[in-house]
Amino acid sequence: MINANPTETPIFLVVAAALIDRDQRIFVQQRATGKQHGGLWEFPGGKVEPGEAPEVALARELDEELGINVAPSALRPLSFATVSSADRHLLLLLYCAREWTGSPRAISAASTRWVHVESLRQLAMPPADLPLVDVLAQELSPIRCSSGNA
Ligand SMILES: Nc1nc2c([nH]c(=O)n2[C@H]2C[C@H](O)[C@@H](COP(=O)(O)OP(=O)(O)OP(=O)(O)O)O2)c(=O)[nH]1
């Protein structure tokens, strides 16, 4: 049951990125078994630490999880989703990025894939991600999430 007392239910702020390559494919990774939502596919990212700016947190997570360097200024806000449970309100901020240095590789994830947005719908993802995939599909047709190099 969702806690009705707002003072007792913290916001759990998570940032994630849709990395988009020149073929309009999106990078996703499979969460390791043993973690919450283990085995499901997600956008790379993670928790915002206290005092951290969201874009800085996301750049840090992309470095830690994928070994790539993304300038916080290259992260463009795309959409957000919320999922409330008894102990927290998950607030998931989705950004997109088309520019980074390095090649994304699985450092902590079980597996990784580059997929077109229509194929994203075939993958099992956490509930918060489902509306975000719809927004991503809208953004990619026609291309609105561009940085001029696509
Ligand atoms: N990164 C990411 N997390 C997501 C997505 N969708 C979704 O519900 N989540 C949830 C799953 C987790 O409850 C939370 C992220 O927490 P996490 O534990 O993976 O974050 P983290 O990398 O900072 O954690 P840690 O393993 O370093 O402790 O957000 C998504 O697309 N990407």
The ligand as a Gaussian input file, in Angstrom:
#p B3LYP/6-31G(d) Opt

LIG

0 1
 N       19.452000       3.270000     -14.346000
 C       18.157000       3.030000     -14.465000
 N       17.424000       2.763000     -13.342000
 C       16.115000       2.532000     -13.532000
 C       15.514000       2.559000     -14.816000
 N       14.190000       2.283000     -14.670000
 C       13.954000       2.095000     -13.351000
 O       12.882000       1.828000     -12.831000
 N       15.129000       2.240000     -12.659000
 C       15.233000       2.080000     -11.222000
 C       15.863000       0.771000     -10.832000
 C       16.487000       1.104000      -9.490000
 O       15.502000       0.974000      -8.482000
 C       16.841000       2.578000      -9.625000
 C       18.280000       2.772000     -10.004000
 O       19.034000       2.347000      -8.933000
 P       20.420000       1.603000      -9.105000
 O       20.612000       0.833000      -7.862000
 O       20.518000       0.887000     -10.393000
 O       21.333000       2.869000      -9.187000
 P       22.875000       2.959000      -8.942000
 O       23.554000       2.510000     -10.204000
 O       23.130000       4.349000      -8.471000
 O       23.088000       1.918000      -7.783000
 P       24.351000       1.105000      -7.334000
 O       24.242000      -0.198000      -8.082000
 O       25.547000       1.914000      -7.694000
 O       24.099000       0.961000      -5.861000
 O       16.028000       3.103000     -10.675000
 C       16.307000       2.830000     -15.952000
 O       15.862000       2.865000     -17.121000
 N       17.622000       3.059000     -15.718000

